[in-house]
Amino acid sequence: MAVKVLKNDGRELRLRISGGTHTELQMFRARLNNMDDVEYANYFQNHPDLDDPELYVRTIKGKKADKILKDVCSSITKEFSSISL
């Protein structure tokens, strides 16, 4: 899954995620919105066949959106690495 940074402006982060699905993006959106430091998080997809989805994160004043997203990624990685089949 390729990620392109469209905007990284301290409190705001906007990413285009090539090859991302609603499943992954919904997981990120839900976890981000459950954090106290996140003011708003959502993902958008204009045309499902033509456009890659975009993830948008806005944090409260004084918090960096890219750090918050990295923390969520680490949390998800840790959670999935502990799964045994």
N, C-alpha and C positions, 0 to 999 in steps of 0.2 A: 504494500500500500504506500504510494508516494504522497508526500505532503508538501504543499507549497504555501509559504507564508505570504498572505496578501496584505496583512496589516499587523504590526506589532508596535503598539503605541503605549507601552506601559500598562495602563488599566485595560486596554482593549486588544484582543487578539482575534484575527480572522484567518482561517486556514482553508485551503481547497484540498480535498482528500480524494485522490484518484484511486478508484477501486474500492472505496468505502461503501458499506451497505447501511441500511437503516438500523440494523441490529447493533453494529458497533457505535454508530453515531448516537443512537438512543441511549446506550449505556453511558457514553461520555456525558451527554446532556443531563441525564438524570443524576449522575454522581456530582457533576459540577453544580447543579442547582441545589443540591443538598448541602453544599458547603456554605458556611457563614460568610466567608470572604468573597463569595461570588454574588454579584448583583443580578446578573442575567446570563444565561447560556442557552443556545439553541442551535439547530442546524437547519440548513435550507437546501433545497434542490429544485432548481427552476424546471428543467425538462429532464425526465428520468433517463431518456436515451441519449440526449445530447450534452448535458451538463454534469460535471462532477459536483458532488455535494460540498457545502461549505459549513464549517463549524465556527460559531462566533461566541466569544467569551468576554464579559465585562465584569471587572472586579470592583470592590469597594475602594474608596480613596486610600492610597498608601500601599496597596497590594499589587503585585505584578502578575498579569494574566499568564505569561509564559511559565513562570515558576509554579503557579497553581496547576496548570495543565500537566507539567512534568510530574508533580506530586501525584496527580490522579493516575497518570500512566504507570508510575512506580507501584501504586497501590493495586491497580488491576493486574500488573505483571506478577506481583507477589501472590495475589489471590489465585491466579490461574496456575502458577508454578507449583502450588501446594496440592493440586488435584492429582489424585492417583486413580488410574484405571485398572 
